[in-house]
Amino acid sequence: MIPALLTALSRHYLDLYAGLVPFAVVTLLALTTAPGALHFLAAWSAVRFVTRTLRRIHHGAA
């Protein structure tokens, strides 16, 4: 029971971390260099992360 719970929690946080890293990197680049293309990529990355998260919650995988 406890190993299964720990595995589920670690997968949840690993998925969250994997989703946030690209968003953080693209946002950092957008804030330091500031061309319009990088702002677009940051927004696109954020939207993808949110939609993926909502889809997981909706399907009960989160």
mmCIF file of the N, C-alpha and C atoms, coordinates in Angstrom:
data_MODEL
# 
_entry.id   MODEL 
# 
loop_
_atom_site.group_PDB 
_atom_site.id 
_atom_site.type_symbol 
_atom_site.label_atom_id 
_atom_site.label_alt_id 
_atom_site.label_comp_id 
_atom_site.label_asym_id 
_atom_site.label_entity_id 
_atom_site.label_seq_id 
_atom_site.pdbx_PDB_ins_code 
_atom_site.Cartn_x 
_atom_site.Cartn_y 
_atom_site.Cartn_z 
_atom_site.occupancy 
_atom_site.B_iso_or_equiv 
_atom_site.pdbx_formal_charge 
_atom_site.auth_seq_id 
_atom_site.auth_comp_id 
_atom_site.auth_asym_id 
_atom_site.auth_atom_id 
_atom_site.pdbx_PDB_model_num 
ATOM 1   N N  . MET A 1 1  ? 0.829   -1.197 0.000   1.00 0.00 ? 1  MET A N  1 
ATOM 2   C CA . MET A 1 1  ? 0.000   0.000  0.000   1.00 0.00 ? 1  MET A CA 1 
ATOM 3   C C  . MET A 1 1  ? 0.868   1.253  0.000   1.00 0.00 ? 1  MET A C  1 
ATOM 4   N N  . ILE A 1 2  ? 1.805   1.338  0.930   1.00 0.00 ? 2  ILE A N  1 
ATOM 5   C CA . ILE A 1 2  ? 2.653   2.530  1.024   1.00 0.00 ? 2  ILE A CA 1 
ATOM 6   C C  . ILE A 1 2  ? 3.548   2.681  -0.208  1.00 0.00 ? 2  ILE A C  1 
ATOM 7   N N  . PRO A 1 3  ? 4.198   1.613  -0.716  1.00 0.00 ? 3  PRO A N  1 
ATOM 8   C CA . PRO A 1 3  ? 5.004   1.790  -1.932  1.00 0.00 ? 3  PRO A CA 1 
ATOM 9   C C  . PRO A 1 3  ? 4.172   2.268  -3.123  1.00 0.00 ? 3  PRO A C  1 
ATOM 10  N N  . ALA A 1 4  ? 2.951   1.765  -3.252  1.00 0.00 ? 4  ALA A N  1 
ATOM 11  C CA . ALA A 1 4  ? 2.087   2.202  -4.352  1.00 0.00 ? 4  ALA A CA 1 
ATOM 12  C C  . ALA A 1 4  ? 1.733   3.674  -4.207  1.00 0.00 ? 4  ALA A C  1 
ATOM 13  N N  . LEU A 1 5  ? 1.473   4.103  -2.990  1.00 0.00 ? 5  LEU A N  1 
ATOM 14  C CA . LEU A 1 5  ? 1.157   5.506  -2.736  1.00 0.00 ? 5  LEU A CA 1 
ATOM 15  C C  . LEU A 1 5  ? 2.354   6.398  -3.046  1.00 0.00 ? 5  LEU A C  1 
ATOM 16  N N  . LEU A 1 6  ? 3.530   5.982  -2.607  1.00 0.00 ? 6  LEU A N  1 
ATOM 17  C CA . LEU A 1 6  ? 4.741   6.761  -2.880  1.00 0.00 ? 6  LEU A CA 1 
ATOM 18  C C  . LEU A 1 6  ? 5.043   6.824  -4.375  1.00 0.00 ? 6  LEU A C  1 
ATOM 19  N N  . THR A 1 7  ? 4.811   5.736  -5.081  1.00 0.00 ? 7  THR A N  1 
ATOM 20  C CA . THR A 1 7  ? 5.021   5.723  -6.530  1.00 0.00 ? 7  THR A CA 1 
ATOM 21  C C  . THR A 1 7  ? 4.063   6.678  -7.219  1.00 0.00 ? 7  THR A C  1 
ATOM 22  N N  . ALA A 1 8  ? 2.807   6.665  -6.821  1.00 0.00 ? 8  ALA A N  1 
ATOM 23  C CA . ALA A 1 8  ? 1.816   7.562  -7.420  1.00 0.00 ? 8  ALA A CA 1 
ATOM 24  C C  . ALA A 1 8  ? 2.179   9.019  -7.165  1.00 0.00 ? 8  ALA A C  1 
ATOM 25  N N  . LEU A 1 9  ? 2.579   9.329  -5.938  1.00 0.00 ? 9  LEU A N  1 
ATOM 26  C CA . LEU A 1 9  ? 2.963   10.708 -5.618  1.00 0.00 ? 9  LEU A CA 1 
ATOM 27  C C  . LEU A 1 9  ? 4.200   11.142 -6.393  1.00 0.00 ? 9  LEU A C  1 
ATOM 28  N N  . SER A 1 10 ? 5.193   10.278 -6.493  1.00 0.00 ? 10 SER A N  1 
ATOM 29  C CA . SER A 1 10 ? 6.414   10.649 -7.205  1.00 0.00 ? 10 SER A CA 1 
ATOM 30  C C  . SER A 1 10 ? 6.135   10.860 -8.684  1.00 0.00 ? 10 SER A C  1 
ATOM 31  N N  . ARG A 1 11 ? 5.273   10.040 -9.262  1.00 0.00 ? 11 ARG A N  1 
ATOM 32  C CA . ARG A 1 11 ? 4.916   10.231 -10.680 1.00 0.00 ? 11 ARG A CA 1 
ATOM 33  C C  . ARG A 1 11 ? 4.185   11.548 -10.880 1.00 0.00 ? 11 ARG A C  1 
ATOM 34  N N  . HIS A 1 12 ? 3.302   11.881 -9.960  1.00 0.00 ? 12 HIS A N  1 
ATOM 35  C CA . HIS A 1 12 ? 2.556   13.134 -10.063 1.00 0.00 ? 12 HIS A CA 1 
ATOM 36  C C  . HIS A 1 12 ? 3.513   14.323 -10.038 1.00 0.00 ? 12 HIS A C  1 
ATOM 37  N N  . TYR A 1 13 ? 4.442   14.338 -9.087  1.00 0.00 ? 13 TYR A N  1 
ATOM 38  C CA . TYR A 1 13 ? 5.366   15.461 -8.988  1.00 0.00 ? 13 TYR A CA 1 
ATOM 39  C C  . TYR A 1 13 ? 6.378   15.468 -10.122 1.00 0.00 ? 13 TYR A C  1 
ATOM 40  N N  . LEU A 1 14 ? 6.767   14.308 -10.625 1.00 0.00 ? 14 LEU A N  1 
ATOM 41  C CA . LEU A 1 14 ? 7.670   14.247 -11.765 1.00 0.00 ? 14 LEU A CA 1 
ATOM 42  C C  . LEU A 1 14 ? 6.986   14.805 -13.007 1.00 0.00 ? 14 LEU A C  1 
ATOM 43  N N  . ASP A 1 15 ? 5.712   14.469 -13.211 1.00 0.00 ? 15 ASP A N  1 
ATOM 44  C CA . ASP A 1 15 ? 4.956   15.013 -14.336 1.00 0.00 ? 15 ASP A CA 1 
ATOM 45  C C  . ASP A 1 15 ? 4.820   16.521 -14.211 1.00 0.00 ? 15 ASP A C  1 
ATOM 46  N N  . LEU A 1 16 ? 4.553   16.993 -13.010 1.00 0.00 ? 16 LEU A N  1 
ATOM 47  C CA . LEU A 1 16 ? 4.424   18.428 -12.793 1.00 0.00 ? 16 LEU A CA 1 
ATOM 48  C C  . LEU A 1 16 ? 5.734   19.135 -13.091 1.00 0.00 ? 16 LEU A C  1 
ATOM 49  N N  . TYR A 1 17 ? 6.839   18.594 -12.601 1.00 0.00 ? 17 TYR A N  1 
ATOM 50  C CA . TYR A 1 17 ? 8.154   19.182 -12.834 1.00 0.00 ? 17 TYR A CA 1 
ATOM 51  C C  . TYR A 1 17 ? 8.495   19.171 -14.321 1.00 0.00 ? 17 TYR A C  1 
ATOM 52  N N  . ALA A 1 18 ? 8.220   18.059 -14.996 1.00 0.00 ? 18 ALA A N  1 
ATOM 53  C CA . ALA A 1 18 ? 8.512   17.954 -16.425 1.00 0.00 ? 18 ALA A CA 1 
ATOM 54  C C  . ALA A 1 18 ? 7.679   18.946 -17.227 1.00 0.00 ? 18 ALA A C  1 
ATOM 55  N N  . GLY A 1 19 ? 6.480   19.251 -16.758 1.00 0.00 ? 19 GLY A N  1 
ATOM 56  C CA . GLY A 1 19 ? 5.651   20.239 -17.442 1.00 0.00 ? 19 GLY A CA 1 
ATOM 57  C C  . GLY A 1 19 ? 6.095   21.658 -17.191 1.00 0.00 ? 19 GLY A C  1 
ATOM 58  N N  . LEU A 1 20 ? 6.642   21.927 -16.013 1.00 0.00 ? 20 LEU A N  1 
ATOM 59  C CA . LEU A 1 20 ? 7.036   23.294 -15.676 1.00 0.00 ? 20 LEU A CA 1 
ATOM 60  C C  . LEU A 1 20 ? 8.395   23.700 -16.219 1.00 0.00 ? 20 LEU A C  1 
ATOM 61  N N  . VAL A 1 21 ? 9.303   22.764 -16.405 1.00 0.00 ? 21 VAL A N  1 
ATOM 62  C CA . VAL A 1 21 ? 10.659  23.121 -16.836 1.00 0.00 ? 21 VAL A CA 1 
ATOM 63  C C  . VAL A 1 21 ? 10.670  23.809 -18.198 1.00 0.00 ? 21 VAL A C  1 
ATOM 64  N N  . PRO A 1 22 ? 10.039  23.254 -19.240 1.00 0.00 ? 22 PRO A N  1 
ATOM 65  C CA . PRO A 1 22 ? 10.065  23.965 -20.527 1.00 0.00 ? 22 PRO A CA 1 
ATOM 66  C C  . PRO A 1 22 ? 9.410   25.340 -20.437 1.00 0.00 ? 22 PRO A C  1 
ATOM 67  N N  . PHE A 1 23 ? 8.325   25.433 -19.690 1.00 0.00 ? 23 PHE A N  1 
ATOM 68  C CA . PHE A 1 23 ? 7.654   26.722 -19.509 1.00 0.00 ? 23 PHE A CA 1 
ATOM 69  C C  . PHE A 1 23 ? 8.581   27.728 -18.832 1.00 0.00 ? 23 PHE A C  1 
ATOM 70  N N  . ALA A 1 24 ? 9.288   27.298 -17.795 1.00 0.00 ? 24 ALA A N  1 
ATOM 71  C CA . ALA A 1 24 ? 10.199  28.193 -17.077 1.00 0.00 ? 24 ALA A CA 1 
ATOM 72  C C  . ALA A 1 24 ? 11.366  28.624 -17.953 1.00 0.00 ? 24 ALA A C  1 
ATOM 73  N N  . VAL A 1 25 ? 11.924  27.705 -18.723 1.00 0.00 ? 25 VAL A N  1 
ATOM 74  C CA . VAL A 1 25 ? 13.063  28.041 -19.588 1.00 0.00 ? 25 VAL A CA 1 
ATOM 75  C C  . VAL A 1 25 ? 12.644  29.023 -20.671 1.00 0.00 ? 25 VAL A C  1 
ATOM 76  N N  . VAL A 1 26 ? 11.528  28.753 -21.333 1.00 0.00 ? 26 VAL A N  1 
ATOM 77  C CA . VAL A 1 26 ? 11.065  29.638 -22.404 1.00 0.00 ? 26 VAL A CA 1 
ATOM 78  C C  . VAL A 1 26 ? 10.698  31.006 -21.844 1.00 0.00 ? 26 VAL A C  1 
ATOM 79  N N  . THR A 1 27 ? 10.057  31.037 -20.685 1.00 0.00 ? 27 THR A N  1 
ATOM 80  C CA . THR A 1 27 ? 9.699   32.312 -20.069 1.00 0.00 ? 27 THR A CA 1 
ATOM 81  C C  . THR A 1 27 ? 10.941  33.095 -19.676 1.00 0.00 ? 27 THR A C  1 
ATOM 82  N N  . LEU A 1 28 ? 11.938  32.424 -19.119 1.00 0.00 ? 28 LEU A N  1 
ATOM 83  C CA . LEU A 1 28 ? 13.186  33.097 -18.759 1.00 0.00 ? 28 LEU A CA 1 
ATOM 84  C C  . LEU A 1 28 ? 13.861  33.689 -19.992 1.00 0.00 ? 28 LEU A C  1 
ATOM 85  N N  . LEU A 1 29 ? 13.904  32.932 -21.071 1.00 0.00 ? 29 LEU A N  1 
ATOM 86  C CA . LEU A 1 29 ? 14.472  33.459 -22.312 1.00 0.00 ? 29 LEU A CA 1 
ATOM 87  C C  . LEU A 1 29 ? 13.684  34.663 -22.816 1.00 0.00 ? 29 LEU A C  1 
ATOM 88  N N  . ALA A 1 30 ? 12.366  34.581 -22.736 1.00 0.00 ? 30 ALA A N  1 
ATOM 89  C CA . ALA A 1 30 ? 11.532  35.689 -23.201 1.00 0.00 ? 30 ALA A CA 1 
ATOM 90  C C  . ALA A 1 30 ? 11.763  36.941 -22.370 1.00 0.00 ? 30 ALA A C  1 
ATOM 91  N N  . LEU A 1 31 ? 11.952  36.773 -21.073 1.00 0.00 ? 31 LEU A N  1 
ATOM 92  C CA . LEU A 1 31 ? 12.157  37.938 -20.214 1.00 0.00 ? 31 LEU A CA 1 
ATOM 93  C C  . LEU A 1 31 ? 13.549  38.540 -20.377 1.00 0.00 ? 31 LEU A C  1 
ATOM 94  N N  . THR A 1 32 ? 14.542  37.748 -20.731 1.00 0.00 ? 32 THR A N  1 
ATOM 95  C CA . THR A 1 32 ? 15.899  38.281 -20.846 1.00 0.00 ? 32 THR A CA 1 
ATOM 96  C C  . THR A 1 32 ? 16.204  38.823 -22.231 1.00 0.00 ? 32 THR A C  1 
ATOM 97  N N  . THR A 1 33 ? 15.622  38.252 -23.292 1.00 0.00 ? 33 THR A N  1 
ATOM 98  C CA . THR A 1 33 ? 15.928  38.718 -24.641 1.00 0.00 ? 33 THR A CA 1 
ATOM 99  C C  . THR A 1 33 ? 14.807  39.553 -25.250 1.00 0.00 ? 33 THR A C  1 
ATOM 100 N N  . ALA A 1 34 ? 13.576  39.262 -24.924 1.00 0.00 ? 34 ALA A N  1 
ATOM 101 C CA . ALA A 1 34 ? 12.384  40.049 -25.246 1.00 0.00 ? 34 ALA A CA 1 
ATOM 102 C C  . ALA A 1 34 ? 11.981  40.180 -26.705 1.00 0.00 ? 34 ALA A C  1 
ATOM 103 N N  . PRO A 1 35 ? 12.389  39.325 -27.638 1.00 0.00 ? 35 PRO A N  1 
ATOM 104 C CA . PRO A 1 35 ? 11.771  39.421 -28.968 1.00 0.00 ? 35 PRO A CA 1 
ATOM 105 C C  . PRO A 1 35 ? 10.372  38.809 -28.960 1.00 0.00 ? 35 PRO A C  1 
ATOM 106 N N  . GLY A 1 36 ? 9.556   39.224 -29.882 1.00 0.00 ? 36 GLY A N  1 
ATOM 107 C CA . GLY A 1 36 ? 8.172   38.766 -29.915 1.00 0.00 ? 36 GLY A CA 1 
ATOM 108 C C  . GLY A 1 36 ? 8.015   37.268 -30.072 1.00 0.00 ? 36 GLY A C  1 
ATOM 109 N N  . ALA A 1 37 ? 8.915   36.621 -30.807 1.00 0.00 ? 37 ALA A N  1 
ATOM 110 C CA . ALA A 1 37 ? 8.801   35.179 -31.029 1.00 0.00 ? 37 ALA A CA 1 
ATOM 111 C C  . ALA A 1 37 ? 8.919   34.412 -29.721 1.00 0.00 ? 37 ALA A C  1 
ATOM 112 N N  . LEU A 1 38 ? 9.801   34.830 -28.845 1.00 0.00 ? 38 LEU A N  1 
ATOM 113 C CA . LEU A 1 38 ? 9.952   34.119 -27.577 1.00 0.00 ? 38 LEU A CA 1 
ATOM 114 C C  . LEU A 1 38 ? 8.770   34.360 -26.648 1.00 0.00 ? 38 LEU A C  1 
ATOM 115 N N  . HIS A 1 39 ? 8.169   35.540 -26.721 1.00 0.00 ? 39 HIS A N  1 
ATOM 116 C CA . HIS A 1 39 ? 6.948   35.776 -25.939 1.00 0.00 ? 39 HIS A CA 1 
ATOM 117 C C  . HIS A 1 39 ? 5.833   34.845 -26.419 1.00 0.00 ? 39 HIS A C  1 
ATOM 118 N N  . PHE A 1 40 ? 5.764   34.681 -27.724 1.00 0.00 ? 40 PHE A N  1 
ATOM 119 C CA . PHE A 1 40 ? 4.768   33.762 -28.267 1.00 0.00 ? 40 PHE A CA 1 
ATOM 120 C C  . PHE A 1 40 ? 5.020   32.335 -27.785 1.00 0.00 ? 40 PHE A C  1 
ATOM 121 N N  . LEU A 1 41 ? 6.272   31.898 -27.810 1.00 0.00 ? 41 LEU A N  1 
ATOM 122 C CA . LEU A 1 41 ? 6.594   30.541 -27.364 1.00 0.00 ? 41 LEU A CA 1 
ATOM 123 C C  . LEU A 1 41 ? 6.282   30.345 -25.883 1.00 0.00 ? 41 LEU A C  1 
ATOM 124 N N  . ALA A 1 42 ? 6.509   31.369 -25.075 1.00 0.00 ? 42 ALA A N  1 
ATOM 125 C CA . ALA A 1 42 ? 6.192   31.263 -23.649 1.00 0.00 ? 42 ALA A CA 1 
ATOM 126 C C  . ALA A 1 42 ? 4.686   31.109 -23.446 1.00 0.00 ? 42 ALA A C  1 
ATOM 127 N N  . ALA A 1 43 ? 3.913   31.903 -24.167 1.00 0.00 ? 43 ALA A N  1 
ATOM 128 C CA . ALA A 1 43 ? 2.455   31.805 -24.051 1.00 0.00 ? 43 ALA A CA 1 
ATOM 129 C C  . ALA A 1 43 ? 1.966   30.449 -24.557 1.00 0.00 ? 43 ALA A C  1 
ATOM 130 N N  . TRP A 1 44 ? 2.531   29.996 -25.654 1.00 0.00 ? 44 TRP A N  1 
ATOM 131 C CA . TRP A 1 44 ? 2.145   28.707 -26.224 1.00 0.00 ? 44 TRP A CA 1 
ATOM 132 C C  . TRP A 1 44 ? 2.477   27.575 -25.256 1.00 0.00 ? 44 TRP A C  1 
ATOM 133 N N  . SER A 1 45 ? 3.644   27.641 -24.645 1.00 0.00 ? 45 SER A N  1 
ATOM 134 C CA . SER A 1 45 ? 4.049   26.623 -23.679 1.00 0.00 ? 45 SER A CA 1 
ATOM 135 C C  . SER A 1 45 ? 3.115   26.614 -22.473 1.00 0.00 ? 45 SER A C  1 
ATOM 136 N N  . ALA A 1 46 ? 2.732   27.784 -21.999 1.00 0.00 ? 46 ALA A N  1 
ATOM 137 C CA . ALA A 1 46 ? 1.821   27.873 -20.853 1.00 0.00 ? 46 ALA A CA 1 
ATOM 138 C C  . ALA A 1 46 ? 0.457   27.284 -21.196 1.00 0.00 ? 46 ALA A C  1 
ATOM 139 N N  . VAL A 1 47 ? -0.042  27.605 -22.373 1.00 0.00 ? 47 VAL A N  1 
ATOM 140 C CA . VAL A 1 47 ? -1.347  27.078 -22.785 1.00 0.00 ? 47 VAL A CA 1 
ATOM 141 C C  . VAL A 1 47 ? -1.293  25.560 -22.914 1.00 0.00 ? 47 VAL A C  1 
ATOM 142 N N  . ARG A 1 48 ? -0.222  25.036 -23.493 1.00 0.00 ? 48 ARG A N  1 
ATOM 143 C CA . ARG A 1 48 ? -0.072  23.576 -23.607 1.00 0.00 ? 48 ARG A CA 1 
ATOM 144 C C  . ARG A 1 48 ? -0.039  22.918 -22.242 1.00 0.00 ? 48 ARG A C  1 
ATOM 145 N N  . PHE A 1 49 ? 0.696   23.519 -21.303 1.00 0.00 ? 49 PHE A N  1 
ATOM 146 C CA . PHE A 1 49 ? 0.797   22.955 -19.956 1.00 0.00 ? 49 PHE A CA 1 
ATOM 147 C C  . PHE A 1 49 ? -0.567  22.941 -19.273 1.00 0.00 ? 49 PHE A C  1 
ATOM 148 N N  . VAL A 1 50 ? -1.299  24.031 -19.379 1.00 0.00 ? 50 VAL A N  1 
ATOM 149 C CA . VAL A 1 50 ? -2.613  24.120 -18.737 1.00 0.00 ? 50 VAL A CA 1 
ATOM 150 C C  . VAL A 1 50 ? -3.588  23.128 -19.363 1.00 0.00 ? 50 VAL A C  1 
ATOM 151 N N  . THR A 1 51 ? -3.605  23.063 -20.690 1.00 0.00 ? 51 THR A N  1 
ATOM 152 C CA . THR A 1 51 ? -4.542  22.138 -21.329 1.00 0.00 ? 51 THR A CA 1 
ATOM 153 C C  . THR A 1 51 ? -4.194  20.690 -21.021 1.00 0.00 ? 51 THR A C  1 
ATOM 154 N N  . ARG A 1 52 ? -2.900  20.360 -20.969 1.00 0.00 ? 52 ARG A N  1 
ATOM 155 C CA . ARG A 1 52 ? -2.489  18.999 -20.620 1.00 0.00 ? 52 ARG A CA 1 
ATOM 156 C C  . ARG A 1 52 ? -2.904  18.664 -19.192 1.00 0.00 ? 52 ARG A C  1 
ATOM 157 N N  . THR A 1 53 ? -2.717  19.627 -18.285 1.00 0.00 ? 53 THR A N  1 
ATOM 158 C CA . THR A 1 53 ? -3.082  19.409 -16.888 1.00 0.00 ? 53 THR A CA 1 
ATOM 159 C C  . THR A 1 53 ? -4.591  19.231 -16.744 1.00 0.00 ? 53 THR A C  1 
ATOM 160 N N  . LEU A 1 54 ? -5.354  20.079 -17.406 1.00 0.00 ? 54 LEU A N  1 
ATOM 161 C CA . LEU A 1 54 ? -6.812  19.963 -17.340 1.00 0.00 ? 54 LEU A CA 1 
ATOM 162 C C  . LEU A 1 54 ? -7.288  18.642 -17.936 1.00 0.00 ? 54 LEU A C  1 
ATOM 163 N N  . ARG A 1 55 ? -6.651  18.211 -19.012 1.00 0.00 ? 55 ARG A N  1 
ATOM 164 C CA . ARG A 1 55 ? -7.023  16.937 -19.627 1.00 0.00 ? 55 ARG A CA 1 
ATOM 165 C C  . ARG A 1 55 ? -6.741  15.783 -18.672 1.00 0.00 ? 55 ARG A C  1 
ATOM 166 N N  . ARG A 1 56 ? -5.609  15.837 -17.974 1.00 0.00 ? 56 ARG A N  1 
ATOM 167 C CA . ARG A 1 56 ? -5.271  14.781 -17.010 1.00 0.00 ? 56 ARG A CA 1 
ATOM 168 C C  . ARG A 1 56 ? -6.256  14.768 -15.850 1.00 0.00 ? 56 ARG A C  1 
ATOM 169 N N  . ILE A 1 57 ? -6.612  15.943 -15.365 1.00 0.00 ? 57 ILE A N  1 
ATOM 170 C CA . ILE A 1 57 ? -7.575  16.024 -14.264 1.00 0.00 ? 57 ILE A CA 1 
ATOM 171 C C  . ILE A 1 57 ? -8.928  15.489 -14.722 1.00 0.00 ? 57 ILE A C  1 
ATOM 172 N N  . HIS A 1 58 ? -9.323  15.870 -15.925 1.00 0.00 ? 58 HIS A N  1 
ATOM 173 C CA . HIS A 1 58 ? -10.609 15.435 -16.458 1.00 0.00 ? 58 HIS A CA 1 
ATOM 174 C C  . HIS A 1 58 ? -10.666 13.916 -16.616 1.00 0.00 ? 58 HIS A C  1 
ATOM 175 N N  . HIS A 1 59 ? -9.562  13.323 -17.019 1.00 0.00 ? 59 HIS A N  1 
ATOM 176 C CA . HIS A 1 59 ? -9.524  11.871 -17.212 1.00 0.00 ? 59 HIS A CA 1 
ATOM 177 C C  . HIS A 1 59 ? -9.129  11.124 -15.947 1.00 0.00 ? 59 HIS A C  1 
ATOM 178 N N  . GLY A 1 60 ? -8.881  11.846 -14.866 1.00 0.00 ? 60 GLY A N  1 
ATOM 179 C CA . GLY A 1 60 ? -8.580  11.210 -13.595 1.00 0.00 ? 60 GLY A CA 1 
ATOM 180 C C  . GLY A 1 60 ? -7.159  10.699 -13.469 1.00 0.00 ? 60 GLY A C  1 
ATOM 181 N N  . ALA A 1 61 ? -6.245  11.203 -14.291 1.00 0.00 ? 61 ALA A N  1 
ATOM 182 C CA . ALA A 1 61 ? -4.863  10.717 -14.245 1.00 0.00 ? 61 ALA A CA 1 
ATOM 183 C C  . ALA A 1 61 ? -3.979  11.578 -13.361 1.00 0.00 ? 61 ALA A C  1 
ATOM 184 N N  . ALA A 1 62 ? -4.467  12.717 -12.912 1.00 0.00 ? 62 ALA A N  1 
ATOM 185 C CA . ALA A 1 62 ? -3.617  13.616 -12.125 1.00 0.00 ? 62 ALA A CA 1 
ATOM 186 C C  . ALA A 1 62 ? -3.625  13.231 -10.669 1.00 0.00 ? 62 ALA A C  1 
# 
